[in-house]
Amino acid sequence: MKAGLTKLGFSFSSQKGGHEQWTADNPYRKVTVDSHHAPFHRELFKSMANQAGVSKKELFRCCTEKKYQPDLDKISRKLNQSKA
């Protein structure tokens, strides 16, 4: 999960107990990673994908395919348009 979030432009922000906060800019997003529940149930995975502003498929690819690089400009444009 951490490698996938890093590919999506997130960086570790803080931790409280088993909950890690990962943040990204442009636009600002925050994902809570419930690290003590790994491997993640599909509903928790879906929630983290929603917080990241990407589809479950996109987050899964970021987490599992080592050579995959997401189009961050496309993701940012999509998120910025949805906020307008």
PASEBA-1860 file (N, C-alpha, C; in nm, 3 decimals):
! residues 84
1> MKAGLTKL> 0.082/-0.119/0.000/0.000/0.000/0.000/0.087/0.126/0.000 ~ 0.191/0.124/0.081/0.277/0.243/0.092/0.347/0.273/-0.040 ~ 0.393/0.171/-0.110/0.458/0.192/-0.239/0.357/0.246/-0.340 ~ 0.235/0.197/-0.337/0.131/0.244/-0.427/0.097/0.390/-0.402 ~ 0.084/0.428/-0.277/0.054/0.567/-0.244/0.170/0.659/-0.284 ~ 0.292/0.611/-0.267/0.408/0.690/-0.307/0.406/0.715/-0.457 ~ 0.371/0.614/-0.536/0.361/0.631/-0.681/0.255/0.734/-0.717 ~ 0.151/0.746/-0.634/0.043/0.841/-0.659/0.074/0.981/-0.606
9> GFSFSSQK> 0.196/1.002/-0.557/0.238/1.134/-0.512/0.214/1.161/-0.365 ~ 0.180/1.058/-0.288/0.157/1.073/-0.144/0.288/1.057/-0.068 ~ 0.294/1.118/0.048/0.407/1.097/0.138/0.352/1.079/0.280 ~ 0.429/1.006/0.359/0.391/0.980/0.497/0.385/1.112/0.573 ~ 0.278/1.132/0.648/0.259/1.256/0.721/0.270/1.236/0.872 ~ 0.193/1.141/0.926/0.195/1.117/1.070/0.137/0.980/1.100 ~ 0.152/0.939/1.226/0.098/0.811/1.269/0.046/0.822/1.411 ~ -0.069/0.760/1.433/-0.126/0.753/1.566/-0.174/0.610/1.584
17> GGHEQWTA> -0.105/0.534/1.669/-0.137/0.393/1.682/-0.107/0.322/1.552 ~ -0.203/0.243/1.503/-0.185/0.171/1.377/-0.234/0.248/1.257 ~ -0.274/0.374/1.275/-0.327/0.454/1.166/-0.222/0.552/1.115 ~ -0.184/0.534/0.989/-0.088/0.624/0.926/-0.164/0.723/0.838 ~ -0.121/0.847/0.839/-0.178/0.949/0.752/-0.079/0.975/0.638 ~ -0.128/0.964/0.517/-0.050/0.992/0.397/-0.117/1.108/0.325 ~ -0.039/1.207/0.283/-0.097/1.324/0.219/-0.032/1.351/0.083 ~ -0.109/1.419/-0.003/-0.061/1.461/-0.135/-0.118/1.598/-0.164
25> DNPYRKVT> -0.049/1.674/-0.246/-0.094/1.807/-0.288/-0.140/1.804/-0.432 ~ -0.206/1.911/-0.472/-0.250/1.937/-0.610/-0.345/1.832/-0.665 ~ -0.464/1.822/-0.618/-0.519/1.890/-0.501/-0.484/1.814/-0.373 ~ -0.504/1.883/-0.260/-0.474/1.820/-0.131/-0.564/1.699/-0.110 ~ -0.502/1.588/-0.072/-0.575/1.465/-0.039/-0.508/1.400/0.081 ~ -0.586/1.327/0.159/-0.533/1.257/0.275/-0.591/1.116/0.276 ~ -0.503/1.019/0.297/-0.544/0.879/0.305/-0.502/0.826/0.441 ~ -0.595/0.760/0.509/-0.565/0.693/0.635/-0.539/0.546/0.604
33> VDSHHAPF> -0.419/0.499/0.638/-0.383/0.359/0.617/-0.388/0.291/0.752 ~ -0.480/0.198/0.763/-0.501/0.122/0.886/-0.404/0.004/0.884 ~ -0.276/0.031/0.911/-0.169/-0.065/0.886/-0.182/-0.196/0.963 ~ -0.249/-0.195/1.076/-0.261/-0.319/1.152/-0.369/-0.411/1.096 ~ -0.439/-0.368/0.988/-0.539/-0.453/0.923/-0.490/-0.513/0.792 ~ -0.362/-0.498/0.760/-0.309/-0.555/0.636/-0.302/-0.707/0.651 ~ -0.336/-0.785/0.550/-0.388/-0.744/0.420/-0.528/-0.685/0.434 ~ -0.558/-0.592/0.344/-0.678/-0.513/0.357/-0.802/-0.580/0.298
41> HRELFKSM> -0.911/-0.573/0.371/-1.040/-0.619/0.322/-1.079/-0.530/0.205 ~ -1.158/-0.581/0.112/-1.190/-0.504/-0.009/-1.262/-0.373/0.020 ~ -1.344/-0.367/0.125/-1.413/-0.242/0.158/-1.315/-0.138/0.211 ~ -1.216/-0.182/0.289/-1.113/-0.090/0.338/-1.026/-0.041/0.223 ~ -0.994/-0.132/0.130/-0.916/-0.096/0.012/-0.993/0.006/-0.072 ~ -1.122/-0.017/-0.089/-1.208/0.076/-0.165/-1.210/0.213/-0.099 ~ -1.218/0.217/0.032/-1.219/0.342/0.106/-1.088/0.419/0.085 ~ -0.976/0.348/0.089/-0.846/0.415/0.070/-0.834/0.466/-0.074
49> ANQAGVSK> -0.885/0.391/-0.171/-0.882/0.436/-0.311/-0.966/0.564/-0.325 ~ -1.084/0.566/-0.263/-1.169/0.685/-0.268/-1.100/0.805/-0.206 ~ -1.035/0.784/-0.092/-0.963/0.893/-0.026/-0.849/0.944/-0.115 ~ -0.786/0.853/-0.188/-0.675/0.891/-0.276/-0.725/0.957/-0.405 ~ -0.853/0.941/-0.434/-0.908/1.002/-0.554/-0.885/0.921/-0.680 ~ -0.865/0.790/-0.665/-0.843/0.703/-0.780/-0.936/0.582/-0.769 ~ -0.944/0.507/-0.878/-1.026/0.386/-0.877/-0.954/0.275/-0.801 ~ -1.029/0.174/-0.762/-0.968/0.058/-0.697/-0.866/-0.006/-0.790
57> KELFRCCT> -0.901/-0.012/-0.919/-0.812/-0.073/-1.018/-0.680/0.003/-1.027 ~ -0.688/0.137/-1.029/-0.566/0.219/-1.037/-0.479/0.199/-0.913 ~ -0.539/0.201/-0.796/-0.463/0.181/-0.672/-0.403/0.041/-0.668 ~ -0.479/-0.059/-0.711/-0.429/-0.197/-0.713/-0.307/-0.208/-0.805 ~ -0.315/-0.146/-0.923/-0.202/-0.149/-1.016/-0.080/-0.082/-0.954 ~ -0.101/0.030/-0.887/0.011/0.101/-0.823/0.076/0.015/-0.714 ~ -0.005/-0.062/-0.646/0.045/-0.144/-0.535/0.110/-0.274/-0.580 ~ 0.068/-0.328/-0.694/0.112/-0.462/-0.732/0.207/-0.468/-0.850
65> EKKYQPDL> 0.202/-0.369/-0.939/0.287/-0.372/-1.058/0.407/-0.281/-1.039 ~ 0.524/-0.341/-1.017/0.644/-0.264/-0.983/0.681/-0.160/-1.087 ~ 0.662/-0.189/-1.215/0.705/-0.097/-1.320/0.595/0.002/-1.360 ~ 0.476/-0.014/-1.308/0.365/0.073/-1.345/0.383/0.213/-1.286 ~ 0.366/0.315/-1.370/0.372/0.454/-1.324/0.242/0.524/-1.365 ~ 0.162/0.568/-1.269/0.036/0.634/-1.302/0.060/0.771/-1.365 ~ -0.037/0.817/-1.442/-0.032/0.950/-1.504/-0.082/1.051/-1.401 ~ 0.009/1.108/-1.324/-0.028/1.198/-1.215/-0.094/1.325/-1.265
73> DKISRKLN> -0.053/1.374/-1.382/-0.116/1.494/-1.437/-0.263/1.467/-1.469 ~ -0.291/1.353/-1.527/-0.429/1.315/-1.560/-0.513/1.303/-1.433 ~ -0.458/1.240/-1.331/-0.529/1.224/-1.203/-0.557/1.361/-1.142 ~ -0.458/1.450/-1.142/-0.476/1.584/-1.085/-0.583/1.662/-1.160 ~ -0.580/1.656/-1.294/-0.681/1.725/-1.373/-0.821/1.673/-1.342 ~ -0.833/1.542/-1.332/-0.964/1.481/-1.302/-1.015/1.526/-1.166 ~ -0.927/1.526/-1.066/-0.967/1.567/-0.931/-1.000/1.715/-0.925 ~ -0.922/1.797/-0.993/-0.948/1.941/-0.995/-1.080/1.972/-1.065
81> QSKA> -1.112/1.899/-1.172/-1.239/1.918/-1.243/-1.357/1.879/-1.156 ~ -1.343/1.773/-1.080/-1.455/1.727/-0.997/-1.483/1.823/-0.882 ~ -1.384/1.903/-0.842/-1.404/2.000/-0.734/-1.461/2.131/-0.785 ~ -1.453/2.153/-0.917/-1.501/2.279/-0.975/-1.652/2.283/-0.989
END
